[in-house]
Amino acid sequence: LSGGRKEGEEEEGEKGGREEGKKKGKGKRKGKRKEGKKKKMAYVKGGRIALIGAGHLGSSVVKGLLHPTPLLPYSDLFLTKRRPNSLSSYLSSLPITVTSDH
């Protein structure tokens, strides 16, 4: 070890700038939701959504758009996948347009 330090000793400033005794922690929580206020649901009106790539991530996006209440009609949702026959069972059970043409 250089500088004549013993094993386990640290020089000043090696602790990342924290003083001894202070712990890294979370501050007070800001932005608490007031009681009685409900979240307003958004709805896509007059728009269409196309997802290029209906793999794991695309499936999760579709589930988020349609569950628990659909945010858009099924006819306004389009998915593309290289091999449409390999869709997840969840997506294949829905009346959604799926194509292999990007």
Biopython code that builds the backbone (N, CA, C, O; Angstrom):
import numpy as np
from Bio.PDB.StructureBuilder import StructureBuilder

atoms = [
    (1, "LEU", "N", (0.840, -1.176, 0.000)),
    (1, "LEU", "CA", (0.000, 0.000, 0.000)),
    (1, "LEU", "C", (0.882, 1.235, 0.000)),
    (1, "LEU", "O", (1.924, 1.272, 0.655)),
    (2, "SER", "N", (0.458, 2.226, -0.731)),
    (2, "SER", "CA", (1.274, 3.435, -0.830)),
    (2, "SER", "C", (0.862, 4.449, 0.223)),
    (2, "SER", "O", (-0.250, 4.399, 0.748)),
    (3, "GLY", "N", (1.776, 5.379, 0.530)),
    (3, "GLY", "CA", (1.465, 6.471, 1.440)),
    (3, "GLY", "C", (1.479, 6.080, 2.901)),
    (3, "GLY", "O", (1.062, 6.880, 3.740)),
    (4, "GLY", "N", (1.934, 4.898, 3.244)),
    (4, "GLY", "CA", (2.039, 4.492, 4.623)),
    (4, "GLY", "C", (0.687, 4.175, 5.261)),
    (4, "GLY", "O", (0.584, 4.117, 6.487)),
    (5, "ARG", "N", (-0.340, 3.971, 4.454)),
    (5, "ARG", "CA", (-1.643, 3.629, 5.029)),
    (5, "ARG", "C", (-1.694, 2.153, 5.350)),
    (5, "ARG", "O", (-1.069, 1.330, 4.681)),
    (6, "LYS", "N", (-2.440, 1.836, 6.374)),
    (6, "LYS", "CA", (-2.659, 0.444, 6.723)),
    (6, "LYS", "C", (-3.843, -0.075, 5.943)),
    (6, "LYS", "O", (-4.652, 0.695, 5.425)),
    (7, "GLU", "N", (-3.934, -1.349, 5.867)),
    (7, "GLU", "CA", (-5.042, -1.964, 5.143)),
    (7, "GLU", "C", (-6.361, -1.597, 5.813)),
    (7, "GLU", "O", (-6.489, -1.705, 7.033)),
    (8, "GLY", "N", (-7.350, -1.160, 5.016)),
    (8, "GLY", "CA", (-8.651, -0.795, 5.544)),
    (8, "GLY", "C", (-8.805, 0.690, 5.813)),
    (8, "GLY", "O", (-9.925, 1.170, 5.987)),
    (9, "GLU", "N", (-7.673, 1.445, 5.850)),
    (9, "GLU", "CA", (-7.759, 2.881, 6.055)),
    (9, "GLU", "C", (-7.994, 3.563, 4.721)),
    (9, "GLU", "O", (-7.535, 3.092, 3.680)),
    (10, "GLU", "N", (-8.711, 4.671, 4.759)),
    (10, "GLU", "CA", (-8.977, 5.420, 3.543)),
    (10, "GLU", "C", (-8.511, 6.845, 3.729)),
    (10, "GLU", "O", (-8.532, 7.381, 4.837)),
    (11, "GLU", "N", (-8.091, 7.452, 2.638)),
    (11, "GLU", "CA", (-7.722, 8.857, 2.694)),
    (11, "GLU", "C", (-8.981, 9.691, 2.678)),
    (11, "GLU", "O", (-10.059, 9.214, 2.325)),
    (12, "GLU", "N", (-8.828, 10.960, 3.072)),
    (12, "GLU", "CA", (-9.962, 11.878, 3.070)),
    (12, "GLU", "C", (-10.468, 12.045, 1.641)),
    (12, "GLU", "O", (-9.676, 12.242, 0.721)),
    (13, "GLY", "N", (-11.758, 11.967, 1.457)),
    (13, "GLY", "CA", (-12.348, 12.152, 0.140)),
    (13, "GLY", "C", (-12.557, 10.860, -0.630)),
    (13, "GLY", "O", (-13.128, 10.890, -1.720)),
    (14, "GLU", "N", (-12.120, 9.742, -0.107)),
    (14, "GLU", "CA", (-12.290, 8.477, -0.805)),
    (14, "GLU", "C", (-13.662, 7.865, -0.600)),
    (14, "GLU", "O", (-13.991, 6.874, -1.251)),
    (15, "LYS", "N", (-14.460, 8.418, 0.274)),
    (15, "LYS", "CA", (-15.774, 7.848, 0.566)),
    (15, "LYS", "C", (-16.850, 8.421, -0.336)),
    (15, "LYS", "O", (-18.037, 8.240, -0.062)),
    (16, "GLY", "N", (-16.474, 9.099, -1.393)),
    (16, "GLY", "CA", (-17.468, 9.632, -2.295)),
    (16, "GLY", "C", (-18.052, 10.947, -1.815)),
    (16, "GLY", "O", (-19.138, 11.322, -2.259)),
    (17, "GLY", "N", (-17.372, 11.669, -0.921)),
    (17, "GLY", "CA", (-17.827, 12.976, -0.499)),
    (17, "GLY", "C", (-18.763, 12.972, 0.695)),
    (17, "GLY", "O", (-19.146, 14.045, 1.163)),
    (18, "ARG", "N", (-19.145, 11.824, 1.203)),
    (18, "ARG", "CA", (-20.035, 11.778, 2.365)),
    (18, "ARG", "C", (-19.233, 11.878, 3.644)),
    (18, "ARG", "O", (-18.170, 11.273, 3.784)),
    (19, "GLU", "N", (-19.754, 12.640, 4.558)),
    (19, "GLU", "CA", (-19.086, 12.734, 5.853)),
    (19, "GLU", "C", (-19.427, 11.501, 6.671)),
    (19, "GLU", "O", (-20.434, 10.833, 6.435)),
    (20, "GLU", "N", (-18.565, 11.214, 7.640)),
    (20, "GLU", "CA", (-18.834, 10.073, 8.499)),
    (20, "GLU", "C", (-20.089, 10.311, 9.310)),
    (20, "GLU", "O", (-20.341, 11.428, 9.763)),
    (21, "GLY", "N", (-20.865, 9.281, 9.492)),
    (21, "GLY", "CA", (-22.075, 9.394, 10.288)),
    (21, "GLY", "C", (-23.308, 9.681, 9.446)),
    (21, "GLY", "O", (-24.423, 9.364, 9.860)),
    (22, "LYS", "N", (-23.126, 10.281, 8.262)),
    (22, "LYS", "CA", (-24.273, 10.558, 7.409)),
    (22, "LYS", "C", (-24.532, 9.355, 6.517)),
    (22, "LYS", "O", (-23.616, 8.809, 5.902)),
    (23, "LYS", "N", (-25.762, 8.964, 6.460)),
    (23, "LYS", "CA", (-26.118, 7.820, 5.631)),
    (23, "LYS", "C", (-26.828, 8.293, 4.387)),
    (23, "LYS", "O", (-27.542, 9.295, 4.398)),
    (24, "LYS", "N", (-26.623, 7.565, 3.326)),
    (24, "LYS", "CA", (-27.322, 7.868, 2.088)),
    (24, "LYS", "C", (-28.745, 7.350, 2.233)),
    (24, "LYS", "O", (-28.956, 6.164, 2.489)),
    (25, "GLY", "N", (-29.692, 8.211, 2.075)),
    (25, "GLY", "CA", (-31.080, 7.796, 2.225)),
    (25, "GLY", "C", (-31.994, 8.637, 1.377)),
    (25, "GLY", "O", (-31.575, 9.594, 0.725)),
    (26, "LYS", "N", (-33.233, 8.265, 1.400)),
    (26, "LYS", "CA", (-34.218, 8.983, 0.620)),
    (26, "LYS", "C", (-34.748, 10.155, 1.443)),
    (26, "LYS", "O", (-34.885, 10.071, 2.663)),
    (27, "GLY", "N", (-35.038, 11.233, 0.749)),
    (27, "GLY", "CA", (-35.612, 12.392, 1.406)),
    (27, "GLY", "C", (-37.106, 12.204, 1.578)),
    (27, "GLY", "O", (-37.639, 11.116, 1.361)),
    (28, "LYS", "N", (-37.767, 13.269, 1.966)),
    (28, "LYS", "CA", (-39.207, 13.190, 2.124)),
    (28, "LYS", "C", (-39.854, 13.024, 0.763)),
    (28, "LYS", "O", (-39.374, 13.554, -0.238)),
    (29, "ARG", "N", (-40.912, 12.306, 0.740)),
    (29, "ARG", "CA", (-41.606, 12.032, -0.513)),
    (29, "ARG", "C", (-42.431, 13.250, -0.920)),
    (29, "ARG", "O", (-43.199, 13.796, -0.128)),
    (30, "LYS", "N", (-42.254, 13.653, -2.155)),
    (30, "LYS", "CA", (-43.000, 14.794, -2.671)),
    (30, "LYS", "C", (-44.117, 14.302, -3.567)),
    (30, "LYS", "O", (-44.057, 13.193, -4.097)),
    (31, "GLY", "N", (-45.122, 15.115, -3.733)),
    (31, "GLY", "CA", (-46.181, 14.819, -4.679)),
    (31, "GLY", "C", (-47.125, 13.713, -4.252)),
    (31, "GLY", "O", (-47.534, 12.901, -5.081)),
    (32, "LYS", "N", (-47.478, 13.663, -2.990)),
    (32, "LYS", "CA", (-48.408, 12.638, -2.532)),
    (32, "LYS", "C", (-49.778, 12.892, -3.135)),
    (32, "LYS", "O", (-50.206, 14.039, -3.267)),
    (33, "ARG", "N", (-50.455, 11.830, -3.495)),
    (33, "ARG", "CA", (-51.779, 11.952, -4.072)),
    (33, "ARG", "C", (-52.781, 12.240, -2.970)),
    (33, "ARG", "O", (-52.754, 11.611, -1.912)),
    (34, "LYS", "N", (-53.667, 13.199, -3.225)),
    (34, "LYS", "CA", (-54.686, 13.544, -2.242)),
    (34, "LYS", "C", (-55.754, 12.478, -2.226)),
    (34, "LYS", "O", (-56.067, 11.875, -3.253)),
    (35, "GLU", "N", (-56.307, 12.253, -1.057)),
    (35, "GLU", "CA", (-57.368, 11.266, -0.899)),
    (35, "GLU", "C", (-58.592, 11.702, -1.688)),
    (35, "GLU", "O", (-58.917, 12.887, -1.756)),
    (36, "GLY", "N", (-59.261, 10.725, -2.282)),
    (36, "GLY", "CA", (-60.506, 11.002, -2.977)),
    (36, "GLY", "C", (-60.337, 11.336, -4.452)),
    (36, "GLY", "O", (-61.322, 11.313, -5.191)),
    (37, "LYS", "N", (-59.128, 11.645, -4.908)),
    (37, "LYS", "CA", (-58.915, 11.938, -6.319)),
    (37, "LYS", "C", (-58.652, 10.649, -7.071)),
    (37, "LYS", "O", (-57.838, 9.824, -6.656)),
    (38, "LYS", "N", (-59.356, 10.490, -8.185)),
    (38, "LYS", "CA", (-59.164, 9.306, -9.012)),
    (38, "LYS", "C", (-58.378, 9.676, -10.250)),
    (38, "LYS", "O", (-58.440, 10.809, -10.725)),
    (39, "LYS", "N", (-57.639, 8.710, -10.768)),
    (39, "LYS", "CA", (-56.927, 8.918, -12.010)),
    (39, "LYS", "C", (-57.922, 8.956, -13.154)),
    (39, "LYS", "O", (-58.870, 8.172, -13.192)),
    (40, "LYS", "N", (-57.702, 9.866, -14.077)),
    (40, "LYS", "CA", (-58.538, 9.907, -15.264)),
    (40, "LYS", "C", (-57.911, 8.997, -16.316)),
    (40, "LYS", "O", (-56.700, 9.026, -16.534)),
    (41, "MET", "N", (-58.733, 8.204, -16.952)),
    (41, "MET", "CA", (-58.246, 7.309, -17.994)),
    (41, "MET", "C", (-58.161, 8.064, -19.310)),
    (41, "MET", "O", (-59.067, 8.819, -19.663)),
    (42, "ALA", "N", (-57.091, 7.860, -20.018)),
    (42, "ALA", "CA", (-56.938, 8.454, -21.338)),
    (42, "ALA", "C", (-57.564, 7.521, -22.370)),
    (42, "ALA", "O", (-57.647, 6.311, -22.160)),
    (43, "TYR", "N", (-57.988, 8.082, -23.453)),
    (43, "TYR", "CA", (-58.554, 7.283, -24.524)),
    (43, "TYR", "C", (-58.046, 7.854, -25.828)),
    (43, "TYR", "O", (-58.116, 9.064, -26.046)),
    (44, "VAL", "N", (-57.536, 7.003, -26.698)),
    (44, "VAL", "CA", (-57.045, 7.438, -27.992)),
    (44, "VAL", "C", (-58.259, 7.604, -28.888)),
    (44, "VAL", "O", (-58.942, 6.631, -29.206)),
    (45, "LYS", "N", (-58.527, 8.839, -29.294)),
    (45, "LYS", "CA", (-59.722, 9.107, -30.086)),
    (45, "LYS", "C", (-59.314, 9.487, -31.505)),
    (45, "LYS", "O", (-58.546, 10.425, -31.722)),
    (46, "GLY", "N", (-59.840, 8.743, -32.451)),
    (46, "GLY", "CA", (-59.587, 9.067, -33.854)),
    (46, "GLY", "C", (-58.169, 8.793, -34.311)),
    (46, "GLY", "O", (-57.765, 9.297, -35.359)),
    (47, "GLY", "N", (-57.403, 8.022, -33.573)),
    (47, "GLY", "CA", (-56.035, 7.733, -33.961)),
    (47, "GLY", "C", (-55.806, 6.246, -34.093)),
    (47, "GLY", "O", (-56.554, 5.434, -33.548)),
    (48, "ARG", "N", (-54.776, 5.905, -34.816)),
    (48, "ARG", "CA", (-54.404, 4.502, -34.975)),
    (48, "ARG", "C", (-52.996, 4.313, -34.448)),
    (48, "ARG", "O", (-52.165, 5.220, -34.500)),
    (49, "ILE", "N", (-52.745, 3.120, -33.943)),
    (49, "ILE", "CA", (-51.424, 2.802, -33.419)),
    (49, "ILE", "C", (-50.908, 1.576, -34.146)),
    (49, "ILE", "O", (-51.603, 0.566, -34.254)),
    (50, "ALA", "N", (-49.676, 1.672, -34.647)),
    (50, "ALA", "CA", (-49.017, 0.541, -35.291)),
    (50, "ALA", "C", (-47.733, 0.248, -34.531)),
    (50, "ALA", "O", (-46.939, 1.151, -34.271)),
    (51, "LEU", "N", (-47.531, -1.008, -34.180)),
    (51, "LEU", "CA", (-46.317, -1.437, -33.488)),
    (51, "LEU", "C", (-45.508, -2.299, -34.440)),
    (51, "LEU", "O", (-45.984, -3.324, -34.927)),
    (52, "ILE", "N", (-44.295, -1.878, -34.695)),
    (52, "ILE", "CA", (-43.407, -2.662, -35.545)),
    (52, "ILE", "C", (-42.626, -3.580, -34.623)),
    (52, "ILE", "O", (-41.771, -3.136, -33.857)),
    (53, "GLY", "N", (-42.926, -4.841, -34.708)),
    (53, "GLY", "CA", (-42.287, -5.821, -33.840)),
    (53, "GLY", "C", (-43.202, -6.191, -32.695)),
    (53, "GLY", "O", (-43.308, -5.464, -31.707)),
    (54, "ALA", "N", (-43.853, -7.311, -32.834)),
    (54, "ALA", "CA", (-44.802, -7.757, -31.805)),
    (54, "ALA", "C", (-44.205, -8.892, -30.988)),
    (54, "ALA", "O", (-44.845, -9.921, -30.773)),
    (55, "GLY", "N", (-42.975, -8.696, -30.535)),
    (55, "GLY", "CA", (-42.326, -9.687, -29.677)),
    (55, "GLY", "C", (-42.725, -9.468, -28.236)),
    (55, "GLY", "O", (-43.871, -9.120, -27.951)),
    (56, "HIS", "N", (-41.787, -9.670, -27.325)),
    (56, "HIS", "CA", (-42.079, -9.522, -25.899)),
    (56, "HIS", "C", (-42.443, -8.077, -25.556)),
    (56, "HIS", "O", (-43.424, -7.829, -24.855)),
    (57, "LEU", "N", (-41.659, -7.136, -26.047)),
    (57, "LEU", "CA", (-41.911, -5.735, -25.727)),
    (57, "LEU", "C", (-43.202, -5.251, -26.376)),
    (57, "LEU", "O", (-44.006, -4.582, -25.726)),
    (58, "GLY", "N", (-43.412, -5.578, -27.647)),
    (58, "GLY", "CA", (-44.637, -5.187, -28.330)),
    (58, "GLY", "C", (-45.873, -5.782, -27.671)),
    (58, "GLY", "O", (-46.898, -5.109, -27.564)),
    (59, "SER", "N", (-45.791, -7.026, -27.232)),
    (59, "SER", "CA", (-46.908, -7.668, -26.537)),
    (59, "SER", "C", (-47.234, -6.951, -25.237)),
    (59, "SER", "O", (-48.402, -6.789, -24.883)),
    (60, "SER", "N", (-46.202, -6.526, -24.532)),
    (60, "SER", "CA", (-46.414, -5.801, -23.284)),
    (60, "SER", "C", (-47.082, -4.458, -23.531)),
    (60, "SER", "O", (-47.938, -4.040, -22.752)),
    (61, "VAL", "N", (-46.702, -3.782, -24.599)),
    (61, "VAL", "CA", (-47.325, -2.502, -24.939)),
    (61, "VAL", "C", (-48.796, -2.708, -25.264)),
    (61, "VAL", "O", (-49.647, -1.937, -24.823)),
    (62, "VAL", "N", (-49.098, -3.755, -26.042)),
    (62, "VAL", "CA", (-50.488, -4.047, -26.400)),
    (62, "VAL", "C", (-51.299, -4.366, -25.146)),
    (62, "VAL", "O", (-52.421, -3.883, -24.994)),
    (63, "LYS", "N", (-50.747, -5.166, -24.260)),
    (63, "LYS", "CA", (-51.457, -5.498, -23.019)),
    (63, "LYS", "C", (-51.728, -4.237, -22.204)),
    (63, "LYS", "O", (-52.793, -4.107, -21.600)),
    (64, "GLY", "N", (-50.783, -3.319, -22.182)),
    (64, "GLY", "CA", (-50.970, -2.067, -21.462)),
    (64, "GLY", "C", (-52.050, -1.197, -22.076)),
    (64, "GLY", "O", (-52.767, -0.493, -21.365)),
    (65, "LEU", "N", (-52.168, -1.242, -23.393)),
    (65, "LEU", "CA", (-53.187, -0.451, -24.077)),
    (65, "LEU", "C", (-54.582, -1.045, -23.930)),
    (65, "LEU", "O", (-55.576, -0.320, -23.974)),
    (66, "LEU", "N", (-54.658, -2.357, -23.758)),
    (66, "LEU", "CA", (-55.954, -3.019, -23.778)),
    (66, "LEU", "C", (-56.435, -3.534, -22.427)),
    (66, "LEU", "O", (-57.591, -3.940, -22.306)),
    (67, "HIS", "N", (-55.588, -3.527, -21.421)),
    (67, "HIS", "CA", (-55.985, -4.094, -20.130)),
    (67, "HIS", "C", (-55.869, -3.050, -19.042)),
    (67, "HIS", "O", (-54.852, -2.356, -19.047)),
    (68, "PRO", "N", (-56.741, -2.862, -18.154)),
    (68, "PRO", "CA", (-57.997, -3.561, -17.906)),
    (68, "PRO", "C", (-59.140, -3.061, -18.795)),
    (68, "PRO", "O", (-60.079, -3.807, -19.072)),
    (69, "THR", "N", (-59.066, -1.807, -19.240)),
    (69, "THR", "CA", (-60.073, -1.318, -20.185)),
    (69, "THR", "C", (-59.357, -0.841, -21.436)),
    (69, "THR", "O", (-58.350, -0.140, -21.340)),
    (70, "PRO", "N", (-59.859, -1.209, -22.605)),
    (70, "PRO", "CA", (-59.192, -0.814, -23.851)),
    (70, "PRO", "C", (-59.160, 0.706, -24.030)),
    (70, "PRO", "O", (-60.169, 1.384, -23.836)),
    (71, "LEU", "N", (-57.992, 1.228, -24.403)),
    (71, "LEU", "CA", (-57.844, 2.651, -24.649)),
    (71, "LEU", "C", (-58.130, 3.018, -26.097)),
    (71, "LEU", "O", (-58.173, 4.200, -26.439)),
    (72, "LEU", "N", (-58.325, 2.024, -26.946)),
    (72, "LEU", "CA", (-58.669, 2.250, -28.336)),
    (72, "LEU", "C", (-59.360, 1.009, -28.874)),
    (72, "LEU", "O", (-59.198, -0.082, -28.329)),
    (73, "PRO", "N", (-60.131, 1.171, -29.942)),
    (73, "PRO", "CA", (-60.794, -0.005, -30.519)),
    (73, "PRO", "C", (-59.764, -0.960, -31.123)),
    (73, "PRO", "O", (-58.703, -0.532, -31.578)),
    (74, "TYR", "N", (-60.076, -2.231, -31.124)),
    (74, "TYR", "CA", (-59.167, -3.237, -31.696)),
    (74, "TYR", "C", (-58.865, -2.943, -33.165)),
    (74, "TYR", "O", (-57.769, -3.233, -33.644)),
    (75, "SER", "N", (-59.830, -2.370, -33.878)),
    (75, "SER", "CA", (-59.642, -2.103, -35.319)),
    (75, "SER", "C", (-58.609, -1.003, -35.571)),
    (75, "SER", "O", (-58.140, -0.859, -36.700)),
    (76, "ASP", "N", (-58.244, -0.223, -34.551)),
    (76, "ASP", "CA", (-57.261, 0.849, -34.716)),
    (76, "ASP", "C", (-55.861, 0.443, -34.265)),
    (76, "ASP", "O", (-54.976, 1.291, -34.152)),
    (77, "LEU", "N", (-55.660, -0.837, -34.011)),
    (77, "LEU", "CA", (-54.366, -1.329, -33.559)),
    (77, "LEU", "C", (-53.797, -2.283, -34.601)),
    (77, "LEU", "O", (-54.450, -3.253, -34.986)),
    (78, "PHE", "N", (-52.579, -2.005, -35.055)),
    (78, "PHE", "CA", (-51.921, -2.815, -36.074)),
    (78, "PHE", "C", (-50.565, -3.274, -35.562)),
    (78, "PHE", "O", (-49.819, -2.497, -34.966)),
    (79, "LEU", "N", (-50.254, -4.542, -35.799)),
    (79, "LEU", "CA", (-48.977, -5.114, -35.365)),
    (79, "LEU", "C", (-48.255, -5.701, -36.567)),
    (79, "LEU", "O", (-48.879, -6.228, -37.488)),
    (80, "THR", "N", (-46.929, -5.603, -36.544)),
    (80, "THR", "CA", (-46.132, -6.290, -37.553)),
    (80, "THR", "C", (-45.189, -7.248, -36.851)),
    (80, "THR", "O", (-44.703, -6.977, -35.753)),
    (81, "LYS", "N", (-44.941, -8.366, -37.500)),
    (81, "LYS", "CA", (-44.048, -9.389, -36.961)),
    (81, "LYS", "C", (-43.485, -10.173, -38.138)),
    (81, "LYS", "O", (-44.213, -10.478, -39.083)),
    (82, "ARG", "N", (-42.212, -10.498, -38.091)),
    (82, "ARG", "CA", (-41.602, -11.247, -39.199)),
    (82, "ARG", "C", (-42.318, -12.557, -39.449)),
    (82, "ARG", "O", (-42.580, -12.922, -40.595)),
    (83, "ARG", "N", (-42.634, -13.262, -38.381)),
    (83, "ARG", "CA", (-43.366, -14.532, -38.489)),
    (83, "ARG", "C", (-44.664, -14.431, -37.695)),
    (83, "ARG", "O", (-44.692, -14.769, -36.512)),
    (84, "PRO", "N", (-45.740, -13.969, -38.334)),
    (84, "PRO", "CA", (-47.002, -13.768, -37.608)),
    (84, "PRO", "C", (-47.549, -15.047, -36.974)),
    (84, "PRO", "O", (-48.311, -14.982, -36.009)),
    (85, "ASN", "N", (-47.167, -16.205, -37.507)),
    (85, "ASN", "CA", (-47.662, -17.464, -36.932)),
    (85, "ASN", "C", (-47.032, -17.760, -35.570)),
    (85, "ASN", "O", (-47.488, -18.666, -34.872)),
    (86, "SER", "N", (-45.996, -17.016, -35.179)),
    (86, "SER", "CA", (-45.362, -17.241, -33.878)),
    (86, "SER", "C", (-45.808, -16.217, -32.827)),
    (86, "SER", "O", (-45.079, -15.957, -31.869)),
    (87, "LEU", "N", (-46.987, -15.643, -32.999)),
    (87, "LEU", "CA", (-47.530, -14.692, -32.027)),
    (87, "LEU", "C", (-47.833, -15.397, -30.714)),
    (87, "LEU", "O", (-48.103, -16.597, -30.683)),
    (88, "SER", "N", (-47.784, -14.633, -29.635)),
    (88, "SER", "CA", (-48.144, -15.216, -28.341)),
    (88, "SER", "C", (-49.624, -15.577, -28.352)),
    (88, "SER", "O", (-50.398, -15.021, -29.132)),
    (89, "SER", "N", (-50.008, -16.488, -27.504)),
    (89, "SER", "CA", (-51.399, -16.944, -27.476)),
    (89, "SER", "C", (-52.342, -15.797, -27.103)),
    (89, "SER", "O", (-53.486, -15.758, -27.556)),
    (90, "TYR", "N", (-51.861, -14.866, -26.278)),
    (90, "TYR", "CA", (-52.682, -13.725, -25.895)),
    (90, "TYR", "C", (-53.011, -12.863, -27.117)),
    (90, "TYR", "O", (-54.169, -12.514, -27.343)),
    (91, "LEU", "N", (-51.984, -12.524, -27.900)),
    (91, "LEU", "CA", (-52.204, -11.661, -29.062)),
    (91, "LEU", "C", (-52.991, -12.359, -30.161)),
    (91, "LEU", "O", (-53.802, -11.733, -30.843)),
    (92, "SER", "N", (-52.754, -13.648, -30.333)),
    (92, "SER", "CA", (-53.460, -14.358, -31.402)),
    (92, "SER", "C", (-54.946, -14.527, -31.086)),
    (92, "SER", "O", (-55.742, -14.774, -31.992)),
    (93, "SER", "N", (-55.326, -14.399, -29.826)),
    (93, "SER", "CA", (-56.733, -14.534, -29.459)),
    (93, "SER", "C", (-57.514, -13.221, -29.638)),
    (93, "SER", "O", (-58.742, -13.216, -29.552)),
    (94, "LEU", "N", (-56.807, -12.114, -29.885)),
    (94, "LEU", "CA", (-57.457, -10.818, -30.029)),
    (94, "LEU", "C", (-57.732, -10.507, -31.505)),
    (94, "LEU", "O", (-56.981, -10.937, -32.381)),
    (95, "PRO", "N", (-58.809, -9.760, -31.780)),
    (95, "PRO", "CA", (-59.117, -9.383, -33.170)),
    (95, "PRO", "C", (-58.288, -8.173, -33.622)),
    (95, "PRO", "O", (-58.839, -7.107, -33.897)),
    (96, "ILE", "N", (-56.981, -8.343, -33.697)),
    (96, "ILE", "CA", (-56.054, -7.271, -34.070)),
    (96, "ILE", "C", (-55.438, -7.618, -35.419)),
    (96, "ILE", "O", (-55.148, -8.783, -35.688)),
    (97, "THR", "N", (-55.238, -6.620, -36.264)),
    (97, "THR", "CA", (-54.605, -6.821, -37.557)),
    (97, "THR", "C", (-53.114, -7.065, -37.373)),
    (97, "THR", "O", (-52.409, -6.227, -36.811)),
    (98, "VAL", "N", (-52.634, -8.212, -37.845)),
    (98, "VAL", "CA", (-51.210, -8.555, -37.746)),
    (98, "VAL", "C", (-50.709, -8.872, -39.145)),
    (98, "VAL", "O", (-51.345, -9.620, -39.887)),
    (99, "THR", "N", (-49.569, -8.301, -39.498)),
    (99, "THR", "CA", (-48.991, -8.515, -40.814)),
    (99, "THR", "C", (-47.490, -8.738, -40.694)),
    (99, "THR", "O", (-46.888, -8.395, -39.677)),
    (100, "SER", "N", (-46.889, -9.307, -41.721)),
    (100, "SER", "CA", (-45.437, -9.500, -41.731)),
    (100, "SER", "C", (-44.744, -8.408, -42.555)),
    (100, "SER", "O", (-43.515, -8.362, -42.612)),
    (101, "ASP", "N", (-45.520, -7.541, -43.185)),
    (101, "ASP", "CA", (-44.975, -6.472, -44.013)),
    (101, "ASP", "C", (-44.772, -5.222, -43.162)),
    (101, "ASP", "O", (-45.731, -4.675, -42.618)),
    (102, "HIS", "N", (-43.509, -4.769, -43.047)),
    (102, "HIS", "CA", (-43.233, -3.565, -42.258)),
    (102, "HIS", "C", (-43.551, -2.361, -43.106)),
    (102, "HIS", "O", (-43.396, -1.228, -42.652)),
]
sb = StructureBuilder()
sb.init_structure("model")
sb.init_model(0)
sb.init_chain("A")
sb.init_seg("    ")
for serial, (resi, resn, name, xyz) in enumerate(atoms, 1):
    if name == "N":
        sb.init_residue(resn, " ", resi, " ")
    sb.init_atom(name, np.array(xyz, "f"), 0.0, 1.0, " ", f" {name:<3s}", serial, name[0])
structure = sb.get_structure()
